């Protein structure tokens, strides 16, 4: 049975998200291995942190896959842009708010322990964070990892606008086209065009940095195209062309973050070909990490700050203490992320699903209603 026909959760995609979340913890903990003298241990962890930091590109690719697949019926069953963004906000915002509060709590504790005054953040910066506008407005981050959340929200919005534009044209079916146009449906072609435009811009005039979504859009769309491929709404040949272009673009900008994004897209491609989306990395631990990955991402940086301060007070030059503190960062991160997932994320997911079901009911009522 194919992945498309089975539907449901894609275990391989969930596991990739969990592995990436664990990898991102390391670059924000690398300060634990900074010593007053040169050390092989500090050089090793700086090298590992460089590769771990590039794992954020995994999130962009798998998010594109997940969002595109979840909206696979939107072009035919109706699509409400406002309701979609509301569902995204319900899913993402409350855990994000908890992450903001955790940042404030850690900052206050750090100020008290270092005998510094507790300074309240500017109200404008707080509101900018609530709207994911802090990078666009140049106000800086309360948490160094929040820049990716700003980009994710932009990616969701732009992708949804693209989908809404196609949904307004009616059903997007490949069978209605002929020749080369039959390689994809209408929305697939829109994704392909946007993919190549973002790919060119990202590798020429628009470098990958926090702020605007454009240079990362091709990563998101590579995942979306993979979802369209398993749904049979884009041909394998056209998907190959997109992957080939993505790989060749690395010759112009062979940055590790771009390499990780390409490898993630290739991993999805291979998993589709080998029917591994439901089989690979399906172990219970990998799936559990995938479920709590968003919470891991939100809480790990403030906890790393706590352990950095602890190491500096206890034994700033001890390699053993550094390693123990790193274990402490991971253990406390996973523990707190599990609690945040259970207490906040799960209710938000349920509410988001209720909004989705009510949208399906509304669409069905519209279809069944007699003409005015």
C-alpha positions in Angstrom: 0.0 0.0 0.0 1.4 3.4 -1.0 2.1 6.2 1.5 -0.5 8.4 -0.1 -3.2 5.8 0.3 -2.3 5.1 3.9 -2.2 8.8 4.9 -2.2 9.6 8.6 1.1 10.5 10.3 4.3 10.0 8.4 6.7 8.4 11.0 9.8 9.2 9.0 9.0 12.9 8.8 8.1 13.1 12.5 11.4 11.4 13.4 13.4 13.8 11.3 11.8 16.7 13.2 12.8 15.1 16.5 16.4 14.4 15.5 16.8 18.0 14.2 15.4 19.4 17.5 18.0 17.5 19.5 20.8 18.6 17.1 19.9 22.3 17.5 20.4 22.1 21.3 24.2 21.6 20.8 25.1 25.0 19.2 23.4 26.8 22.0 25.3 24.7 24.6 28.7 25.0 23.0 29.7 27.7 25.5 30.0 25.0 28.1 33.2 24.0 26.4 34.8 27.5 26.2 38.0 27.6 28.3 40.7 30.1 29.0 43.1 27.8 27.2 42.9 25.8 23.9 41.3 22.4 24.3 40.6 19.5 21.9 37.2 19.2 23.6 36.2 22.8 22.8 37.4 22.4 19.2 35.4 19.1 18.9 32.2 20.7 20.2 32.6 23.8 18.1 32.8 21.6 15.1 29.8 19.6 16.1 27.8 22.8 16.9 28.4 24.1 13.4 26.7 21.1 11.9 24.0 21.0 14.6 23.1 24.6 13.9 22.3 23.8 10.3 19.6 21.4 11.4 17.0 24.2 11.4 16.8 23.8 7.6 15.3 20.3 8.3 12.3 22.0 9.9 11.7 24.2 6.8 11.7 21.1 4.5 9.5 18.9 6.7 7.1 21.7 7.5 6.6 22.2 3.7 5.8 18.5 3.4 3.4 18.4 6.4 1.5 21.6 5.5 1.2 20.7 1.8 -0.1 17.2 2.6 -2.5 18.5 5.3 -4.0 20.9 2.7 -4.1 18.3 -0.1 -7.9 18.6 -0.5 -8.2 22.4 -0.1 -8.3 23.2 -3.8 -11.4 20.9 -4.3 -13.1 21.0 -0.9 -12.9 24.7 -0.2 -10.2 26.7 1.6 -10.7 29.4 4.2 -7.4 31.4 4.5 -8.4 33.0 7.8 -9.4 29.7 9.4 -6.2 28.1 8.3 -4.0 30.9 9.9 -6.2 30.7 13.0 -5.5 27.0 13.3 -1.8 27.6 12.9 -1.9 30.3 15.6 -3.9 28.1 17.9 -1.3 25.3 17.3 1.8 27.4 17.7 1.2 30.5 19.8 0.4 29.2 23.3 3.6 27.1 23.5 5.5 30.0 22.1 4.1 32.3 24.8 5.3 29.8 27.4 8.7 30.0 25.8 8.7 33.8 26.0 7.8 33.6 29.7 10.6 31.1 30.3 13.0 33.5 28.7 11.9 36.3 31.0 12.1 34.0 34.0 15.7 32.9 33.2 16.7 36.5 32.5 15.3 37.6 35.9 17.1 34.7 37.7 20.3 35.6 36.0 20.0 39.2 37.0 19.4 38.4 40.6 22.3 35.9 40.8 24.7 38.4 39.3 23.4 41.2 41.4 22.1 43.2 38.4 18.8 45.1 38.3 15.9 43.3 36.6 15.0 45.3 33.5 11.6 44.9 32.0 11.6 44.5 28.2 10.2 47.3 26.0 6.4 46.9 25.4 6.9 47.3 21.7 9.4 44.5 21.5 7.0 42.2 23.4 4.2 43.0 21.0 6.5 42.5 18.0 7.3 39.0 19.4 3.7 38.2 19.7 3.2 39.0 16.0 6.5 37.3 14.9 7.7 40.7 13.6 10.8 41.2 15.8 13.3 40.5 13.0 11.5 42.5 10.3 11.4 45.4 12.7 15.0 44.9 13.7 14.2 44.7 17.5 16.2 41.5 18.2 15.2 38.3 19.8 14.4 37.3 23.4 15.5 33.8 22.5 18.1 33.2 19.8 16.0 30.4 18.1 12.8 32.4 17.7 14.0 33.8 14.3 13.0 30.5 12.7 9.5 30.7 14.1 9.1 34.2 12.5 10.1 32.6 9.1 7.8 29.6 9.6 4.8 31.9 10.1 5.7 33.8 7.0 6.1 30.6 5.0 2.7 29.3 6.2 1.0 32.6 5.3 2.5 32.9 1.8 2.0 29.2 1.0 -1.7 29.5 2.1 -2.2 32.6 -0.1 -0.8 30.6 -3.0 -3.2 27.8 -2.3 -6.1 30.1 -1.9 -5.3 31.7 -5.3 -5.5 28.3 -6.9 -8.6 27.2 -5.0 -10.4 30.2 -6.3 -9.8 28.9 -9.8 -11.7 25.7 -9.1 -10.4 22.1 -9.2 -6.7 21.8 -10.1 -6.4 18.5 -12.0 -3.6 17.4 -14.2 -6.0 15.5 -16.5 -7.4 18.8 -17.8 -4.0 19.7 -19.3 -2.0 18.0 -22.0 1.7 17.7 -23.0 4.3 19.2 -20.7 1.6 21.1 -18.7 0.2 17.7 -17.6 3.4 17.1 -15.5 1.6 18.8 -12.6 -1.7 20.3 -11.6 -2.2 24.1 -11.4 -1.0 24.4 -7.8 1.9 22.1 -8.5 3.1 24.4 -11.3 2.7 27.4 -9.0 4.9 25.7 -6.4 7.5 24.8 -9.0 7.6 28.4 -10.3 7.9 29.8 -6.8 10.5 27.1 -5.9 12.8 28.1 -8.8 12.3 31.8 -8.1 13.2 31.5 -4.5 16.1 29.1 -5.4 17.6 31.7 -7.7 17.1 34.6 -5.3 18.6 32.7 -2.4 21.7 31.8 -4.3 22.3 35.2 -5.9 21.1 38.5 -4.3 19.2 37.4 -1.2 21.4 35.6 1.4 19.9 33.3 4.0 19.6 35.4 7.2 16.9 36.1 9.8 14.2 38.4 8.6 12.2 37.6 5.5 11.1 34.2 4.2 12.2 34.5 0.6 15.7 32.8 0.8 14.2 29.8 2.7 11.1 29.4 0.6 12.7 27.0 -1.8 13.4 24.6 1.2 9.8 24.8 2.3 8.6 24.2 -1.2 10.9 21.2 -1.8 9.0 19.5 1.0 5.7 20.6 -0.4 6.7 19.2 -3.8 7.5 15.9 -2.2 4.0 15.8 -0.7 2.5 16.6 -4.1 4.7 13.8 -5.6 3.2 11.1 -3.3 -0.3 12.4 -4.1 0.4 12.0 -7.8 -0.2 15.7 -8.5 3.3 16.3 -9.8 5.2 14.0 -12.1 8.3 12.2 -10.9 10.3 13.7 -13.8 9.4 17.3 -12.7 10.2 16.5 -9.1 13.6 15.1 -10.3 14.2 18.4 -12.1 13.6 20.4 -9.0 15.9 18.2 -6.9 18.6 18.4 -9.5 18.4 22.2 -9.6 18.6 22.2 -5.8 21.7 20.1 -5.9 23.4 22.0 -8.7 22.7 25.3 -6.8 25.1 24.1 -4.1 27.9 24.7 -6.5 27.2 28.4 -6.2 26.6 28.4 -2.5 28.0 25.3 -0.8 27.0 26.4 2.7 26.3 23.6 5.2 22.8 24.8 5.9 21.9 24.5 2.3 23.5 21.1 2.1 21.4 19.9 5.0 18.2 21.2 3.4 19.1 19.4 0.1 19.9 16.2 2.0 16.6 16.4 3.8 14.7 16.8 0.5 16.7 13.9 -0.9 15.8 11.8 2.2 12.1 12.4 1.6 12.6 11.4 -2.1 14.3 8.2 -1.2 11.7 7.4 1.5 8.9 7.9 -1.1 10.7 5.7 -3.6 11.3 2.9 -1.1 7.9 3.4 0.6 9.7 4.3 3.9 7.6 7.2 5.0 5.7 5.0 7.4 8.5 2.5 8.2 11.8 4.3 8.6 12.6 5.6 12.1 9.3 4.4 13.4 10.7 3.3 16.7 8.8 4.6 19.7 11.6 6.8 21.0 12.0 8.5 17.7 8.3 9.2 17.4 8.1 10.5 20.9 11.0 13.0 20.2 9.1 14.0 17.0 6.0 14.8 19.0 7.8 17.0 21.5 10.2 18.5 19.0 8.5 21.9 19.0 8.7 22.1 22.8 12.3 21.0 22.7 13.0 23.9 20.3 11.2 26.4 22.5 12.8 25.7 25.9 16.4 24.5 25.2 18.1 27.8 24.8 17.0 29.4 28.1 18.0 26.1 29.9 21.4 26.2 28.2 21.9 29.7 29.7 21.1 28.3 33.2 23.7 25.6 32.9 26.3 28.0 31.4 25.9 30.1 34.5 26.1 27.0 36.7 29.3 25.8 35.1 30.9 29.2 35.4 30.2 29.2 39.2 31.1 25.6 40.0 34.2 24.8 37.9 34.8 27.0 34.8 37.8 25.0 33.7 36.6 21.4 34.3 35.9 19.3 31.3 34.0 16.8 33.4 31.7 19.5 34.7 31.2 20.7 31.2 30.1 17.3 30.0 27.8 16.9 33.0 26.2 20.2 32.3 25.6 19.2 28.7 23.9 16.1 30.0 21.9 18.3 32.3 20.9 20.6 29.4 19.6 17.7 27.4 17.9 16.0 30.3 16.1 19.1 31.6 15.2 20.1 28.0 13.5 16.8 27.3 11.8 16.8 30.7 10.4 20.3 30.4 9.5 19.8 26.8 7.5 16.7 27.7 5.6 18.7 30.3 5.0 21.6 27.9 3.8 19.2 25.2 1.4 17.4 27.5 0.0 20.5 29.3 -0.1 23.1 26.5 0.6 21.5 23.1 -1.8 18.6 23.3 -4.9 20.8 24.1 -3.8 23.2 21.4 -3.6 20.4 18.9 -7.1 19.2 19.9 -8.5 22.7 19.5 -6.8 23.0 16.1 -8.3 19.7 14.9 -11.8 20.8 16.1 -11.4 24.0 14.0 -10.4 21.8 11.0 -13.4 19.5 11.4 -15.8 22.4 11.7 -14.3 23.8 8.5 -15.0 20.5 6.8 -18.5 20.5 8.0 -19.0 24.1 6.8 -17.6 23.2 3.4 -19.9 20.2 3.2 -22.9 22.3 4.1 -22.1 24.8 1.4 -21.8 22.0 -1.2 -25.1 20.5 -0.1 -27.0 23.8 0.1 -29.6 24.5 -2.6 -28.8 27.3 -5.0 -29.9 30.8 -4.0 
